[in-house]
Amino acid sequence: MRVGVKLLLVAVAVMAAGAIIGFYVSNLTTLAGSPAYSVPVQNVNGHPVVNLEIQTVAAIGPKLSQNPNWVSYLIHTSSGWKRETVWDLPANATVHVTWFNFDGASGLRNPYLARPQGIVGNRVSVDGKPVSSVDPNDASHTFAVPALGIIVAAPGVADDAKNPCGFAPCPLSSAHRTVKFTFHTTTPGHFRWQCFVPCAAGWIYGFGGPMQTIGYMDGFLEVV
């Protein structure tokens, strides 16, 4: 086979692979079954402000998923807690996050992720107490937006805690940790967020299944 023909075949193969990857990425959110949720926006002195409430649970349960034992994020909407991880946020806005974690500790493989970054003051409030880091061994999940430099880890619920939550959505009467922080959105863009704690029990290295599926432990910030 002539060199020119070989190069042509390689070029065609590369173009086909690129088209397939592009199609996959562009349809990733709908294929994973997570519609976008437009978070309500307030106008404070001419500046957009968003209050974002999320929770993380050890098992999503049969009411919200066909994978009842999968670990998951949820967002508080006007119609209750939903397993939706694609969020529409305004550009150049202040986002106040309240994160309720009902899951136990899994631990971080990289202690670097235990220090909050990319948020206002690089400090978080854990159960009402301001802290500049979380014990890596106590970490349960992270909320990380690599493209925006955001990393926040949430500590887990103690193993002997009373009234643990079974399936989501979890009521605040169940044992949980509350993490609060604030960050700012930038100019419009499509930013992926995810958890970097290997918390997918039953999957190789803890990073399969829900850890790589939109609608569970990762999603997108659609900044518009």
Buried (B, 14 or more C-beta within 10 A) or exposed (E): EEEEEEEEEEEEEEEEEEEEEEEEEEEBBEEBBBEBBEBEBEEEEEEBBBBBBBBBBBBBBEEBBEBEBBBBBBBBBEEEBBBBBBBBBBEEBBBBBBBBBBBBBBBBBEBEBBBBEBBBEBBBBBEEEEBEEBBBEBBBBBBBBEEBEBBBBBBBBEEEBEEBBEBBBBEEEBBBBBBBBBBBBBEEBEBBBBBBBBBBBEBEEBBEBBBBBBBBBBBBBBBE
